[in-house]
């Protein structure tokens, strides 16, 4: 498990798929390290899932990064999606109307 200041991650890769297990608070402080992690993962795998079950907080900079990653992978024939958002994170996605867009696999 790797540690950021207020967040952690663990990466599980199987075949062409990677699951990034995120936990803690995902905010502006995390965005650059998270961007590097997502870029590395999406270049190495055809499918990347970000598991958000243990994320207690997410801000607009990270949501923007997820949207950016989703678009970048779609244009390169790869996929990125979120899964298992914690209740407070799911509420943010629902209020913004983007849960289905970010959770759709494929």
N, C-alpha and C positions, 0 to 999 in steps of 0.2 A: 504494500500500500504506500502510495506517495502522498506527501503532505504539502499543501499550500499553507498560507497563513490561517485562513478561516475555513478551508475546505480540504478535502482529501479525494483521492481517486484510486481505483484499482482497475486494471485492464485485463480482460479475459478474452483470448483469441482462440477460435476453433474453426479450422478450415478457412474459408474466406470471410468469416464474420468476426466482428469485434464488439464486445460489450464493455462500455466504460461505466463503471459503478461510481457514481459521484455522491459525495456527502458533505454536509455543512452548509455554509452560506456562499452562494454564487453571486458575486457582485463585481463592481469595477476593479477591485483589487485582484480578482481571480481571472479576469478576462484574457490577459495576454498569455498566461500559462495555459489556460484552457484552449485558447486559439491554437497554440502550438501542438497541444495534445490532440485536438480534433484534426488538425492538418496532417499530422503524422499518421494517425489512425485511418483517416479516409484515403490516404495515399497507399496504405499497406493492405487495406481490406476492401472488398466490394460492398459490404454492408456494415454499417456502424450504428450501434444503438447506444444511446445515453440513458442509463437507468437512474431515475431521479427519486427513488423511494426514500432515500436518506437525506435529501436536500431540504433544509429547513427554510431557506430564503433564496429568492432569485430576483435579480433586478433587470431593468430594460437593456443594459449593455450585454448581458448574457443571452437574453431572449433574442436580441438583434444578432448576436453571434450564431445562435442556433438557426435562425432564418437564413443568414448568409451561408452557413454550412450546408443547409438543405438545398439551396439554389445551386451552389458550387458542385455538389455531388450529383445533382440531377443532370447538369450539363456535361458531366464527365462519365456518365453511365454507371455511377455508383449510387449508393443510397445512404441516407442518414435519417434517423428518427429518434424520438424520445419514447421512453416507456416508464410505466409505474410511477408517475409523479406523486409526491406526497400530497396530502390534502391541501395545504396552503399553496403549494406550487400549482396544483391543478386549478385552484380557484383563480389564480392570476391568468393562466392560459385560457380559462373559460370566459373570464371578463373581457379579455382581449380578443376572443373569438378565433384563437389560433391553435387550439388543442388538436383538432382533427388534422389540420395541415401538418403540424409537427409530428404527430403520432402515426401518420399513415406510412406504412412500410411499402417499399417497392421501388 
